[in-house]
């Protein structure tokens, strides 16, 4: 026989923990899906290109996403992000989808929603004109008359007035 030292006890504990984690990992891998029985198709109207094929997980009928109201990609993605009932349609005959179905939906929505970027002709650009009080000469600190402004008491190098104050 051999002696049960603390090293042997620790090794046995680690082995038991690894076995438990392995079982938990296998369970998670086997149960990482959501059932989609009774899901109904969702219609996406408007926009260009092929919209993502969606289903309603709750089985609501007549659900429609109106893409013509989107002003920018943010509006589009926000619509899909707010509605947790929507999911990408799984392959035909499949009754289960991944638990991260919402993340997969948003990834597809981000790609599809790029078509709603405003074009350069619709955005307005303004130009800054020089104000009569502004000077084109470079500004210097030589005219600064604040107390301590010329003595390096600003923000640099860890020197501040507070460090020298005494009570």
NUVO-346308 format. One record per residue (C-alpha): residue number from 1; residue in one letter; x, y, z. Coordinates in steps of 0.25 Angstrom, whole numbers, plus 5000, padded with zeros to 4 digits. Layout:
# residues N
> nr:rest:u:v:w
> NUM:A:X:Y:Z;
...
# end
This chain:
# residues 167
> nr:rest:u:v:w
> 1:X:5000:5000:5000;
> 2:X:5004:5014:4999;
> 3:X:5002:5026:5008;
> 4:X:4990:5036:5006;
> 5:X:4998:5049:5005;
> 6:X:4992:5062:5003;
> 7:X:4997:5061:4988;
> 8:X:4989:5049:4986;
> 9:X:4977:5055:4992;
> 10:X:4978:5067:4984;
> 11:X:4980:5059:4971;
> 12:X:4968:5051:4974;
> 13:X:4960:5064:4976;
> 14:X:4964:5069:4963;
> 15:X:4961:5057:4956;
> 16:X:4947:5056:4962;
> 17:X:4945:5071:4959;
> 18:X:4949:5069:4944;
> 19:X:4939:5057:4943;
> 20:X:4928:5066:4948;
> 21:X:4931:5077:4939;
> 22:X:4932:5067:4927;
> 23:X:4918:5062:4931;
> 24:X:4913:5077:4931;
> 25:X:4919:5080:4918;
> 26:X:4913:5068:4912;
> 27:X:4900:5072:4917;
> 28:X:4901:5086:4912;
> 29:X:4905:5081:4898;
> 30:X:4893:5072:4897;
> 31:X:4884:5082:4902;
> 32:X:4888:5095:4895;
> 33:X:4875:5096:4886;
> 34:X:4861:5101:4887;
> 35:X:4849:5095:4881;
> 36:X:4842:5102:4870;
> 37:X:4829:5094:4869;
> 38:X:4817:5103:4865;
> 39:X:4826:5114:4859;
> 40:X:4820:5122:4848;
> 41:X:4826:5130:4836;
> 42:X:4829:5145:4838;
> 43:X:4828:5154:4825;
> 44:X:4838:5165:4823;
> 45:X:4833:5176:4814;
> 46:X:4841:5187:4807;
> 47:X:4856:5188:4805;
> 48:X:4865:5183:4795;
> 49:X:4872:5169:4794;
> 50:X:4867:5157:4800;
> 51:X:4863:5159:4814;
> 52:X:4865:5148:4825;
> 53:X:4855:5137:4825;
> 54:X:4849:5139:4839;
> 55:X:4839:5131:4848;
> 56:X:4831:5135:4860;
> 57:X:4834:5126:4872;
> 58:X:4821:5128:4879;
> 59:X:4813:5124:4867;
> 60:X:4807:5138:4864;
> 61:X:4801:5138:4850;
> 62:X:4801:5150:4841;
> 63:X:4814:5156:4847;
> 64:X:4820:5166:4838;
> 65:X:4833:5175:4839;
> 66:X:4832:5187:4830;
> 67:X:4846:5191:4825;
> 68:X:4841:5203:4818;
> 69:X:4840:5211:4831;
> 70:X:4855:5209:4834;
> 71:X:4863:5222:4833;
> 72:X:4877:5216:4836;
> 73:X:4883:5203:4839;
> 74:X:4881:5206:4854;
> 75:X:4866:5206:4853;
> 76:X:4866:5193:4845;
> 77:X:4875:5185:4855;
> 78:X:4868:5191:4867;
> 79:X:4854:5186:4861;
> 80:X:4860:5172:4861;
> 81:X:4867:5173:4874;
> 82:X:4855:5178:4882;
> 83:X:4847:5166:4877;
> 84:X:4851:5153:4884;
> 85:X:4840:5145:4877;
> 86:X:4847:5146:4864;
> 87:X:4857:5135:4859;
> 88:X:4864:5131:4846;
> 89:X:4856:5120:4840;
> 90:X:4863:5107:4842;
> 91:X:4865:5097:4831;
> 92:X:4853:5090:4826;
> 93:X:4848:5079:4835;
> 94:X:4856:5084:4847;
> 95:X:4849:5086:4860;
> 96:X:4860:5091:4868;
> 97:X:4869:5104:4868;
> 98:X:4881:5108:4875;
> 99:X:4880:5115:4888;
> 100:X:4887:5127:4883;
> 101:X:4877:5128:4872;
> 102:X:4875:5143:4875;
> 103:X:4890:5146:4873;
> 104:X:4890:5139:4860;
> 105:X:4877:5147:4856;
> 106:X:4884:5160:4859;
> 107:X:4897:5156:4852;
> 108:X:4888:5153:4839;
> 109:X:4880:5166:4842;
> 110:X:4893:5175:4843;
> 111:X:4897:5170:4829;
> 112:X:4884:5172:4823;
> 113:X:4881:5185:4829;
> 114:X:4894:5192:4823;
> 115:X:4885:5195:4811;
> 116:X:4878:5206:4819;
> 117:X:4891:5215:4821;
> 118:X:4888:5229:4817;
> 119:X:4894:5233:4803;
> 120:X:4903:5245:4802;
> 121:X:4893:5253:4794;
> 122:X:4883:5252:4805;
> 123:X:4892:5257:4817;
> 124:X:4894:5271:4819;
> 125:X:4908:5277:4821;
> 126:X:4912:5290:4827;
> 127:X:4925:5298:4825;
> 128:X:4931:5306:4836;
> 129:X:4933:5320:4832;
> 130:X:4943:5328:4840;
> 131:X:4937:5337:4850;
> 132:X:4940:5352:4850;
> 133:X:4946:5350:4865;
> 134:X:4954:5338:4861;
> 135:X:4969:5341:4857;
> 136:X:4977:5332:4848;
> 137:X:4989:5334:4856;
> 138:X:4994:5323:4865;
> 139:X:4990:5325:4880;
> 140:X:5001:5325:4890;
> 141:X:5001:5325:4905;
> 142:X:5010:5337:4906;
> 143:X:4998:5346:4908;
> 144:X:4992:5338:4919;
> 145:X:4991:5345:4932;
> 146:X:4985:5335:4940;
> 147:X:4992:5332:4954;
> 148:X:5002:5321:4952;
> 149:X:5000:5320:4937;
> 150:X:5015:5323:4934;
> 151:X:5020:5315:4945;
> 152:X:5017:5301:4941;
> 153:X:5005:5299:4950;
> 154:X:4996:5293:4940;
> 155:X:4992:5279:4937;
> 156:X:5006:5274:4933;
> 157:X:5016:5266:4940;
> 158:X:5008:5263:4953;
> 159:X:5011:5277:4958;
> 160:X:4998:5284:4963;
> 161:X:4996:5296:4973;
> 162:X:4989:5286:4982;
> 163:X:5001:5278:4985;
> 164:X:5008:5291:4991;
> 165:X:4997:5296:4999;
> 166:X:5000:5295:5014;
> 167:X:4990:5296:5025;
# end
